[in-house]
């Protein structure tokens, strides 16, 4: 288990990959959004 984070919101940038590159490389932003226990804002 991770220690509680000292913040209450995450903001991150996404390169906006689509298609095959996203399938092969995955999406870090998507992973963060799915796993975060706090609000996440993704900007392109």
N, CA, C and O atoms as CSV, one atom per row, in Angstrom:
chain,resi,resn,atom,element,x,y,z
A,1,UNK,N,N,0.830,-1.194,0.000
A,1,UNK,CA,C,0.000,0.000,0.000
A,1,UNK,C,C,0.869,1.251,0.000
A,1,UNK,O,O,1.892,1.324,0.680
A,2,UNK,N,N,0.439,2.212,-0.768
A,2,UNK,CA,C,1.157,3.480,-0.837
A,2,UNK,C,C,0.724,4.383,0.302
A,2,UNK,O,O,-0.390,4.276,0.815
A,3,UNK,N,N,1.618,5.269,0.686
A,3,UNK,CA,C,1.263,6.257,1.704
A,3,UNK,C,C,0.327,7.284,1.083
A,3,UNK,O,O,0.364,7.506,-0.127
A,4,UNK,N,N,-0.513,7.911,1.904
A,4,UNK,CA,C,-1.423,8.937,1.372
A,4,UNK,C,C,-0.635,10.067,0.709
A,4,UNK,O,O,0.399,10.501,1.216
A,5,UNK,N,N,-1.135,10.530,-0.417
A,5,UNK,CA,C,-0.475,11.613,-1.142
A,5,UNK,C,C,-0.784,12.950,-0.478
A,5,UNK,O,O,-1.868,13.135,0.076
A,6,UNK,N,N,0.172,13.890,-0.533
A,6,UNK,CA,C,-0.048,15.204,0.085
A,6,UNK,C,C,-0.814,16.163,-0.824
A,6,UNK,O,O,-0.683,17.379,-0.681
A,7,UNK,N,N,-1.599,15.645,-1.745
A,7,UNK,CA,C,-2.377,16.483,-2.654
A,7,UNK,C,C,-3.743,15.848,-2.858
A,7,UNK,O,O,-3.956,14.689,-2.504
A,8,UNK,N,N,-4.682,16.624,-3.438
A,8,UNK,CA,C,-6.046,16.114,-3.569
A,8,UNK,C,C,-6.570,16.119,-5.006
A,8,UNK,O,O,-7.748,15.848,-5.239
A,9,UNK,N,N,-5.698,16.426,-5.966
A,9,UNK,CA,C,-6.111,16.461,-7.373
A,9,UNK,C,C,-4.871,16.255,-8.237
A,9,UNK,O,O,-3.791,16.742,-7.902
A,10,UNK,N,N,-5.023,15.535,-9.349
A,10,UNK,CA,C,-3.912,15.295,-10.268
A,10,UNK,C,C,-4.243,15.929,-11.609
A,10,UNK,O,O,-5.346,15.755,-12.127
A,11,UNK,N,N,-3.289,16.665,-12.172
A,11,UNK,CA,C,-3.424,17.231,-13.515
A,11,UNK,C,C,-2.247,16.713,-14.328
A,11,UNK,O,O,-1.095,16.847,-13.916
A,12,UNK,N,N,-2.540,16.117,-15.492
A,12,UNK,CA,C,-1.451,15.625,-16.333
A,12,UNK,C,C,-1.758,15.860,-17.789
A,12,UNK,O,O,-2.912,16.032,-18.180
A,13,UNK,N,N,-0.703,15.864,-18.593
A,13,UNK,CA,C,-0.839,16.100,-20.030
A,13,UNK,C,C,-0.813,14.775,-20.772
A,13,UNK,O,O,-0.150,13.826,-20.352
A,14,UNK,N,N,-1.539,14.721,-21.879
A,14,UNK,CA,C,-1.580,13.525,-22.711
A,14,UNK,C,C,-1.176,13.900,-24.124
A,14,UNK,O,O,-1.531,14.971,-24.616
A,15,UNK,N,N,-0.430,13.014,-24.776
A,15,UNK,CA,C,-0.038,13.263,-26.164
A,15,UNK,C,C,-1.166,12.957,-27.129
A,15,UNK,O,O,-1.094,13.327,-28.300
A,16,UNK,N,N,-2.195,12.294,-26.662
A,16,UNK,CA,C,-3.343,12.018,-27.512
A,16,UNK,C,C,-3.088,10.974,-28.574
A,16,UNK,O,O,-3.592,11.096,-29.690
A,17,UNK,N,N,-2.320,9.956,-28.254
A,17,UNK,CA,C,-2.074,8.876,-29.224
A,17,UNK,C,C,-3.377,8.162,-29.541
A,17,UNK,O,O,-4.265,8.041,-28.697
A,18,UNK,N,N,-3.469,7.696,-30.766
A,18,UNK,CA,C,-4.652,6.948,-31.177
A,18,UNK,C,C,-4.222,5.717,-31.956
A,18,UNK,O,O,-3.058,5.579,-32.335
A,19,UNK,N,N,-5.153,4.848,-32.185
A,19,UNK,CA,C,-4.918,3.701,-33.053
A,19,UNK,C,C,-3.872,2.738,-32.535
A,19,UNK,O,O,-3.812,2.437,-31.343
A,20,UNK,N,N,-3.043,2.257,-33.460
A,20,UNK,CA,C,-2.081,1.206,-33.160
A,20,UNK,C,C,-1.047,1.633,-32.125
A,20,UNK,O,O,-0.672,0.828,-31.272
A,21,UNK,N,N,-0.580,2.870,-32.177
A,21,UNK,CA,C,0.436,3.295,-31.211
A,21,UNK,C,C,-0.103,3.235,-29.790
A,21,UNK,O,O,0.635,2.910,-28.860
A,22,UNK,N,N,-1.373,3.543,-29.615
A,22,UNK,CA,C,-1.965,3.474,-28.281
A,22,UNK,C,C,-2.102,2.023,-27.825
A,22,UNK,O,O,-1.853,1.710,-26.661
A,23,UNK,N,N,-2.494,1.150,-28.731
A,23,UNK,CA,C,-2.645,-0.266,-28.389
A,23,UNK,C,C,-1.301,-0.851,-27.987
A,23,UNK,O,O,-1.213,-1.580,-26.998
A,24,UNK,N,N,-0.258,-0.543,-28.739
A,24,UNK,CA,C,1.060,-1.111,-28.474
A,24,UNK,C,C,1.721,-0.500,-27.246
A,24,UNK,O,O,2.342,-1.215,-26.460
A,25,UNK,N,N,1.597,0.792,-27.075
A,25,UNK,CA,C,2.294,1.483,-26.002
A,25,UNK,C,C,1.440,1.668,-24.763
A,25,UNK,O,O,1.968,1.968,-23.692
A,26,UNK,N,N,0.133,1.495,-24.883
A,26,UNK,CA,C,-0.744,1.741,-23.752
A,26,UNK,C,C,-0.944,3.233,-23.555
A,26,UNK,O,O,-0.433,4.042,-24.330
A,27,UNK,N,N,-1.668,3.588,-22.544
A,27,UNK,CA,C,-1.915,4.993,-22.259
A,27,UNK,C,C,-1.672,5.238,-20.782
A,27,UNK,O,O,-2.436,4.785,-19.930
A,28,UNK,N,N,-0.607,5.954,-20.491
A,28,UNK,CA,C,-0.291,6.275,-19.100
A,28,UNK,C,C,-1.428,7.080,-18.484
A,28,UNK,O,O,-1.839,6.816,-17.354
A,29,UNK,N,N,-1.935,8.062,-19.226
A,29,UNK,CA,C,-3.012,8.896,-18.703
A,29,UNK,C,C,-4.237,8.056,-18.356
A,29,UNK,O,O,-4.852,8.253,-17.308
A,30,UNK,N,N,-4.589,7.128,-19.229
A,30,UNK,CA,C,-5.753,6.282,-18.967
A,30,UNK,C,C,-5.535,5.439,-17.717
A,30,UNK,O,O,-6.451,5.269,-16.912
A,31,UNK,N,N,-4.344,4.919,-17.557
A,31,UNK,CA,C,-4.028,4.124,-16.371
A,31,UNK,C,C,-4.138,4.929,-15.093
A,31,UNK,O,O,-4.649,4.443,-14.084
A,32,UNK,N,N,-3.655,6.168,-15.139
A,32,UNK,CA,C,-3.740,7.034,-13.960
A,32,UNK,C,C,-5.194,7.319,-13.628
A,32,UNK,O,O,-5.598,7.229,-12.469
A,33,UNK,N,N,-5.983,7.663,-14.642
A,33,UNK,CA,C,-7.399,7.969,-14.419
A,33,UNK,C,C,-8.123,6.773,-13.808
A,33,UNK,O,O,-8.925,6.936,-12.889
A,34,UNK,N,N,-7.849,5.596,-14.305
A,34,UNK,CA,C,-8.530,4.392,-13.804
A,34,UNK,C,C,-8.139,4.039,-12.374
A,34,UNK,O,O,-8.967,3.548,-11.606
A,35,UNK,N,N,-6.883,4.287,-12.012
A,35,UNK,CA,C,-6.393,3.845,-10.705
A,35,UNK,C,C,-6.412,4.917,-9.622
A,35,UNK,O,O,-6.317,4.598,-8.437
A,36,UNK,N,N,-6.530,6.156,-10.004
A,36,UNK,CA,C,-6.452,7.248,-9.032
A,36,UNK,C,C,-7.630,7.223,-8.070
A,36,UNK,O,O,-8.765,6.935,-8.449
A,37,UNK,N,N,-7.334,7.526,-6.840
A,37,UNK,CA,C,-8.379,7.605,-5.816
A,37,UNK,C,C,-8.765,9.051,-5.550
A,37,UNK,O,O,-9.334,9.371,-4.506
A,38,UNK,N,N,-8.449,9.924,-6.503
A,38,UNK,CA,C,-8.756,11.343,-6.391
A,38,UNK,C,C,-9.097,11.859,-7.783
A,38,UNK,O,O,-8.874,11.153,-8.767
A,39,UNK,N,N,-9.627,13.061,-7.890
A,39,UNK,CA,C,-9.948,13.608,-9.209
A,39,UNK,C,C,-8.695,13.747,-10.079
A,39,UNK,O,O,-7.618,14.084,-9.586
A,40,UNK,N,N,-8.853,13.484,-11.370
A,40,UNK,CA,C,-7.758,13.605,-12.336
A,40,UNK,C,C,-8.252,14.431,-13.513
A,40,UNK,O,O,-9.326,14.171,-14.055
A,41,UNK,N,N,-7.467,15.427,-13.908
A,41,UNK,CA,C,-7.753,16.222,-15.091
A,41,UNK,C,C,-6.671,15.927,-16.118
A,41,UNK,O,O,-5.482,16.056,-15.827
A,42,UNK,N,N,-7.084,15.528,-17.328
A,42,UNK,CA,C,-6.140,15.238,-18.402
A,42,UNK,C,C,-6.303,16.310,-19.464
A,42,UNK,O,O,-7.412,16.556,-19.939
A,43,UNK,N,N,-5.191,16.955,-19.843
A,43,UNK,CA,C,-5.220,17.984,-20.885
A,43,UNK,C,C,-4.390,17.517,-22.063
A,43,UNK,O,O,-3.394,16.812,-21.899
A,44,UNK,N,N,-4.812,17.918,-23.253
A,44,UNK,CA,C,-4.077,17.557,-24.475
A,44,UNK,C,C,-3.346,18.753,-25.002
A,44,UNK,O,O,-2.666,18.660,-26.024
